[in-house]
Amino acid sequence: MEEFYQNSGYLDVKIVVAQGELVPNKNYFAVSFVVNEGVRYRVGKTRFQGKVDGVDVDALSVHIPWKKGQWCGQKMVDSFCE
């Protein structure tokens, strides 16, 4: 569940409480969650800095898989850094 929220921009999400109970006179189990979502983050300006022989840091921007203003997801950042 945390991963779902993190990939939707809530990078600081915390599952505070997860509680399950058998519903009386029913044939199922109910699960309730208390979620502290925190702030929802958007992508800002992305830029590269550095000097590496043979690498044009300005050309790296075409490889960024996100756009400014998009919700920032942990999976998106992790896949780019692999």
N, C-alpha and C positions, 0 to 999 in steps of 0.2 A: 504494500500500500504506500509506503514511503517513497518507493521508486516511482510510482505513478505520479504522486504529487511533485516530486523533484523534477520529473520530465515535463511537468506542466508549469514550471517557473517558480515553484515553492521550494527553493533550495534548502531552507532552514526548517522544514516540516518536522514535527515530532508527533508520534502517536502517544498520547498521554495515558489513555486507558483503553483497554480492550476487554470487554466483559461478555461472557456467554451464559445463557441460561436456557433450561428446558422450559418451554412454554406449557403451563398447566392445561390439561385436557386437549392438548394438540400433539401432533406427531412430528414436531420439528424443534430445532434448537435455534434460538435467536442470538445474534452477536451484535453488540453495540460498540462503537468506537468514539472516543473523544479525540479530535485531531486539532492540534495547534498548527495552522498552516504557516503563520509568519507572513513576511512580506513576499509578494510575487514580483520577481525580477524580469526585466526586459533587457535585451541586448542593447548595448550602447555602441559607441564608435569602437571599431577594432582596428588596431594598427600594430605593425611590427617594428621593432627597433633592433639595431645591431649591425655589425659589419663582419661578414663572412666572405672570404675570397670565393668568387664564382657564384654567389647567391645575390639575386636582386630582391631585396626585402619588399619592395613595392609590388613586385610581381606575385608575391605570396598571397595577396588579398583575393585573387581569383579562386583560390582553393578553400576559402572559408565557407562552410556549409550553412551559415546563418546570415540573416539580414538585420540591420539596425531596426529596433522597435519590436522584433519578434520576442515571444516569451523565451526566456533562457532555460534550457533543460540540461540536466546533468549528463544525460546520455549523449546529447549533441556535442557537448564539450569533450567528453571522454573519447568519443569516436574520432574527433579531429586530432586529438593528442596521441593516438596510437601510432 
